[in-house]
Amino acid sequence: MADVFKGLNLLETLKESIESNKLSDVKDTVEDLLISRINLAVEGDRRHEKATFINSLSGLGPGDDGAAPSPSPVATEEVAGYPNPKHPDFRLWDLPPVPSTSPFEPERYMDRVKFHRYNAVFMTFTQAPQPNSVEVFLEARSLQQQTVYFVLLALEKDTEKSLEEKRKASLEVLKTQGVAQPKVYVVRPSTLEKLDFPVLLEDMERDLPEIRAHALLLALPTLTSTLITQKKEAFKALVWAAASLSGGVSAIPVPLVASMVDSSVAVRILTKAQLSLCLDNESVERLARQRGMEPTRLKGLRTCVLSLEVTKGEVKKRLAAAEKDLATVSSKLVEMAMPRHARSVSRSFTAMLQALNGAIDEMAADADKIVAAAHGEGE
């Protein structure tokens, strides 16, 4: 797919693609977002903190299926892969630590672990980055691979003061080795919503091609209310694209485009939203275990039927209700949603937009309540 998404707002880009009749790009984007294809690598010593970090990125605990074990049974020199159980095309890779030998050739290490195939790489450590890791970072930058990040993983015994001291020492190491404007993200592996991980996500969103940034966003667990809002907006862009294909809003008619998206694709979108917002039973139960809470308490916060289960019957019912309610859709919504050249809006476009956006709002509200309860907010 042509990478026309980098640096642009996804919804605006999709509108431009529709206006330019690049419907294949829009269709590819819908599929790509539904699949969430992205590869993240975590380099560093195979310690408990690294395994916990990998698992937290997938929303897993140490005993869950698909979790990275600690201690790791993987041979020191090998790369281990951990597909996300809910998002199989979101893959996390445990890279062996960069060797501390001298002389050291960063290119050989990078070739051995296939460094360039990853969308982003986290160079992790618990004290300070070792010199050869910095050499790998500099080599990646020289090859225009910008999505490589230094991550200081907090130990359980670390305090706010000790972490700040480690950060300062790490920055000095990076400056000494010639890293311009060095940045070190301090992350507590078991609670990613704290410390610098939200800042790291913001920087990744800026650095990654936008389609990959959105894929990452949809695959990550619901760590914060801000992340839930971002997920909601990403799904609304996806709904707009799907509704556009369904409604056949292209200026030049394309055979079968209008029939590409129906209730089956609406089910796929809302199923993806349920998983992405961590509303399925397995995700809610896992979060309750991690927070030492009764699962029934968190489950009871789900009030939207689609938060519990996405069925074709419920989706069809909502689409039918939206069809009947088309007269109440404000002209402003239509004007904002449609491309500039469109003179009229098909009923299928408007109905899908109204029905799915409403469902996503309800599901996101449920996710917000669960995250707030899990974090003890409002108590």
C-alpha positions in Angstrom: 0.0 0.0 0.0 1.3 3.5 -0.8 2.5 5.1 2.4 0.4 8.3 2.1 -0.4 8.4 5.8 2.8 9.5 7.5 2.5 12.8 9.3 -1.2 13.3 8.6 -4.4 13.1 10.5 -5.8 9.7 9.6 -9.4 10.8 9.1 -8.4 13.8 6.9 -6.1 11.5 4.9 -8.9 9.1 4.3 -11.1 11.9 3.1 -8.4 13.0 0.7 -8.1 9.4 -0.6 -11.8 9.2 -1.2 -11.8 12.6 -3.0 -8.9 11.4 -5.2 -10.7 8.1 -5.8 -7.9 6.2 -4.2 -10.4 3.6 -2.9 -7.9 0.8 -2.9 -5.8 2.8 -0.3 -8.9 3.3 1.8 -9.8 -0.4 1.6 -6.2 -1.4 2.5 -6.3 1.0 5.5 -9.5 -0.6 6.8 -7.9 -4.0 6.5 -4.6 -2.9 8.0 -6.3 -1.3 11.0 -8.5 -4.3 11.6 -5.4 -6.6 11.5 -3.1 -4.2 13.6 0.1 -5.5 11.9 3.1 -4.2 13.8 6.4 -5.6 15.1 8.0 -4.3 18.3 11.4 -5.5 19.6 12.7 -5.3 23.1 16.5 -5.6 23.5 18.3 -6.0 26.7 19.3 -8.5 29.4 16.8 -11.3 29.9 15.7 -10.2 33.4 12.4 -10.3 35.2 11.8 -6.7 34.4 12.2 -7.2 30.7 9.8 -10.1 30.6 7.3 -8.1 32.7 7.6 -5.1 30.2 7.0 -7.4 27.2 3.9 -8.9 28.9 2.6 -5.5 30.0 2.7 -4.4 26.4 0.3 -7.2 25.6 -1.8 -6.8 28.8 -0.6 -10.2 30.1 0.4 -11.4 33.5 3.3 -13.9 34.2 1.0 -17.0 34.2 -1.1 -16.1 31.2 -1.1 -18.0 27.9 1.4 -16.4 25.5 3.3 -14.5 28.2 7.0 -14.2 28.2 8.4 -16.5 30.9 10.9 -15.4 33.5 13.6 -16.8 33.7 13.6 -17.1 29.9 14.2 -20.6 28.5 15.5 -19.1 25.2 19.1 -19.5 24.4 21.2 -16.3 25.0 21.8 -15.7 21.3 18.3 -16.4 20.0 15.4 -14.1 19.2 12.1 -15.1 20.8 8.7 -14.0 19.4 5.5 -13.5 21.4 2.4 -12.9 19.3 -0.4 -11.0 21.1 -3.2 -13.5 21.9 -5.9 -11.0 21.0 -4.1 -9.4 18.1 -2.0 -12.1 16.4 -0.4 -9.6 14.0 0.9 -7.5 16.9 4.2 -9.3 17.6 6.7 -8.6 20.3 10.2 -9.8 19.9 12.6 -10.5 22.7 16.1 -9.6 21.3 19.2 -11.0 22.9 21.3 -8.4 24.7 23.9 -6.5 22.6 27.2 -8.2 23.4 29.7 -6.2 25.5 32.7 -7.6 23.7 35.4 -5.4 22.2 36.0 -4.8 19.3 32.3 -4.7 18.4 30.6 -4.4 15.0 27.0 -3.1 15.4 26.2 -4.2 11.9 26.8 -7.8 12.6 24.5 -7.8 15.7 21.8 -5.9 13.7 22.0 -8.4 10.8 21.8 -11.4 13.2 18.6 -10.2 15.0 17.1 -8.7 11.8 17.0 -5.3 13.4 15.6 -3.5 10.4 12.4 -5.6 10.2 11.0 -4.2 13.4 8.7 -1.1 13.4 10.3 0.1 16.7 13.0 -1.2 19.0 13.3 -0.6 22.8 16.9 -0.7 24.1 16.3 -1.6 27.7 18.5 -1.5 30.8 18.1 -1.3 34.6 21.2 0.8 35.4 22.8 2.6 32.4 23.0 1.8 28.7 26.1 -0.2 27.9 28.5 1.3 25.2 27.8 -1.2 22.5 24.1 -0.7 22.8 24.7 3.0 22.1 26.7 2.0 19.0 23.7 0.0 17.7 21.5 3.0 18.3 23.9 5.3 16.4 24.2 2.8 13.5 20.4 2.6 13.3 20.1 6.4 13.2 22.7 6.6 10.5 20.5 4.3 8.4 17.5 6.5 9.0 15.8 4.1 11.5 14.4 6.7 13.8 12.2 4.4 16.0 14.8 3.2 18.4 14.3 4.2 22.1 16.3 3.9 25.3 14.1 2.6 28.1 15.2 2.5 31.7 13.2 -0.3 33.4 12.6 0.4 37.1 13.5 -2.2 39.6 11.0 -2.9 42.4 13.4 -1.3 44.9 13.9 1.8 42.9 12.6 5.1 44.3 11.7 8.3 42.4 15.0 9.7 43.5 17.1 6.7 42.4 15.4 6.6 39.1 16.1 10.2 38.4 19.8 9.6 39.3 19.9 6.7 36.9 18.3 8.8 34.2 20.9 11.6 34.6 23.7 9.1 34.6 22.3 7.4 31.5 22.0 10.7 29.6 25.6 11.5 30.4 26.6 8.1 28.9 24.7 8.8 25.8 26.1 12.4 25.4 29.6 11.1 25.9 29.2 8.6 23.0 27.9 11.3 20.7 24.1 10.9 20.9 22.6 14.2 19.9 19.7 15.3 22.1 19.5 12.0 24.0 16.3 10.9 25.6 15.8 8.2 28.3 12.3 7.0 29.1 11.8 5.7 32.7 9.3 2.9 32.7 7.9 0.8 35.6 7.3 -2.6 33.8 4.2 -3.7 35.7 2.4 -0.3 35.6 2.9 1.2 32.2 0.4 4.0 32.9 2.9 5.6 35.3 6.2 7.4 34.7 7.4 8.0 31.1 5.6 5.3 29.1 2.7 7.7 28.0 5.4 10.1 26.8 7.1 7.3 24.9 3.8 6.5 23.2 3.4 10.1 22.1 6.9 10.1 20.6 6.3 6.8 18.8 3.0 8.2 17.4 5.1 11.1 16.0 7.9 8.9 14.7 6.0 5.9 13.2 4.2 6.0 9.9 0.6 6.9 10.9 -0.9 3.7 9.8 1.6 1.8 12.1 1.0 4.3 14.9 -2.7 3.6 14.8 -2.1 -0.2 14.6 0.0 0.1 17.7 -2.7 2.2 19.4 -5.4 -0.3 18.7 -3.3 -3.3 19.9 -2.1 -1.9 23.2 -4.1 -2.5 26.4 -6.3 0.2 27.8 -3.7 1.8 30.2 -5.2 5.2 30.7 -8.3 7.3 29.9 -6.3 9.3 27.4 -5.4 6.1 25.5 -9.1 5.1 25.5 -10.0 8.4 23.9 -7.3 7.9 21.3 -8.6 4.4 20.5 -12.1 5.8 20.2 -11.1 8.4 17.7 -9.0 5.9 15.7 -12.1 3.6 15.5 -14.2 6.5 14.4 -11.8 7.1 11.5 -12.0 3.4 10.7 -15.8 3.6 10.7 -15.8 6.6 8.4 -13.6 4.7 5.9 -15.8 1.6 6.1 -19.0 3.6 5.8 -17.5 5.5 2.8 -16.8 2.2 1.0 -20.3 0.9 1.9 -22.0 4.1 0.8 -20.1 4.4 -2.5 -19.3 8.0 -2.1 -16.6 8.0 -4.8 -17.2 10.5 -7.6 -16.4 7.7 -10.1 -18.5 4.6 -9.5 -16.4 1.5 -8.8 -18.0 -1.9 -9.3 -18.7 -3.8 -6.1 -17.4 -1.0 -3.9 -20.8 -0.3 -2.4 -21.2 -4.0 -1.4 -17.7 -4.3 0.1 -18.8 -3.3 3.5 -22.0 -4.6 5.1 -23.0 -5.8 8.5 -20.3 -8.4 8.5 -17.6 -5.8 8.3 -19.4 -3.7 10.9 -19.2 -6.8 13.2 -15.5 -7.0 12.5 -15.0 -3.4 13.4 -17.0 -3.6 16.7 -15.3 -7.0 17.6 -12.0 -5.3 17.1 -13.2 -2.4 19.2 -14.3 -4.7 22.0 -10.9 -6.4 22.1 -8.9 -3.2 21.7 -10.8 -1.6 24.6 -10.2 -4.7 26.7 -14.0 -5.3 27.3 -14.1 -9.0 26.6 -14.4 -11.3 29.6 -10.9 -12.6 29.4 -9.4 -9.1 29.4 -11.5 -7.9 32.2 -10.8 -11.0 34.3 -7.1 -10.6 33.6 -7.1 -7.0 34.7 -9.0 -7.9 37.9 -6.3 -10.5 38.7 -3.5 -8.1 38.1 -5.2 -5.5 40.4 -6.3 -7.9 43.1 -10.0 -7.2 42.5 -13.1 -9.3 42.1 -13.8 -9.8 38.4 -17.5 -9.4 38.9 -17.0 -5.9 40.1 -15.3 -4.8 36.9 -17.6 -6.9 34.7 -20.6 -5.2 36.2 -19.4 -1.8 34.9 -20.2 -2.9 31.3 -23.6 -1.5 30.4 -23.4 -1.6 26.6 -24.6 -4.9 25.2 -21.7 -4.9 22.6 -19.2 -4.6 25.4 -20.2 -8.1 26.5 -20.6 -9.7 23.2 -20.6 -8.5 19.6 -23.3 -10.3 17.6 -24.5 -9.9 14.0 -28.1 -9.7 15.3 -27.3 -6.7 17.6 -25.3 -4.9 14.9 -28.1 -5.4 12.3 -30.6 -4.1 14.9 -28.5 -0.9 15.4 -28.1 -0.4 11.7 -31.8 -0.8 11.1 -32.6 1.7 13.9 -30.1 4.2 12.4 -31.8 3.8 9.0 -35.2 4.7 10.6 -33.6 7.6 12.4 -31.8 9.2 9.4 -34.0 12.2 9.5 -32.6 13.2 12.8 -28.9 13.2 11.7 -27.8 16.8 11.7 -26.8 18.4 8.4 -23.6 19.6 10.2 -22.5 16.0 10.9 -23.0 15.1 7.2 -21.2 18.2 6.0 -18.2 17.5 8.3 -18.1 13.8 7.4 -18.4 13.8 3.7 -15.8 14.8 1.1 -16.0 18.2 -0.4 -17.2 17.0 -3.8 -20.1 15.0 -2.5 -23.5 16.4 -3.3 -25.5 13.8 -1.5 -25.1 11.1 1.1 -26.1 7.5 0.6 -28.4 6.1 3.3 -25.9 3.2 4.0 -23.1 5.7 4.6 -25.1 7.8 7.1 -26.7 4.8 8.8 -23.4 3.0 9.3 -21.7 6.2 10.5 -24.4 6.9 13.1 -24.9 3.3 14.3 -21.2 2.4 14.7 -20.0 5.7 16.1 -22.8 5.5 18.7 -21.7 2.0 19.6 -18.1 3.0 19.9 -19.0 5.9 22.2 -20.9 3.5 24.5 -18.1 0.9 24.5 -15.4 3.5 25.2 -17.5 4.8 28.2 -17.5 1.3 29.6 -13.8 1.0 29.1 -13.3 4.3 30.9 -15.3 3.1 33.9 -13.3 -0.1 34.1 -9.9 1.6 33.9 -11.0 4.2 36.5 -12.1 1.4 38.9 -8.9 -0.6 38.3 -6.8 2.4 39.1 -8.8 3.3 42.2 -9.9 6.6 40.8 -12.9 8.3 42.3 -12.8 6.2 45.4 
